Amino acid sequence: EGTMDKSTLQALKEHSDCRSVAQALGVKSDQRGTRYVCPHCPQGKSPALSVQKNKFKCFRCDVSGDVIGLYEFVTGRSFVEAANGVAKIAGFDLENKK
């Protein structure tokens, strides 16, 4: 649970997706599941967090990133903790890269 090499991180990103991570973390979505409520923006407005397979972006607070970045953004965890969290959600074995 220390550092991870680039090939392991790339394999993890290819094996996981932002929508599954957002749902697993309890981020609320619209009825179509295409826009999510940003956990850092003021509540009461329409969902502004766009979540696609490999990336996310909040059009209100202008934060964006990949699947590991989404986990960090939502939970406030470190990069390594986020990578481990994404791996757990995706059922990805970090040691064996699958």
Salt bridges, closest charged atoms under 4 A:
ASP5 OD2 - LYS97 NZ 3.70
ASP62 OD1 - LYS57 NZ 2.54
ASP66 OD2 - LYS13 NZ 2.84
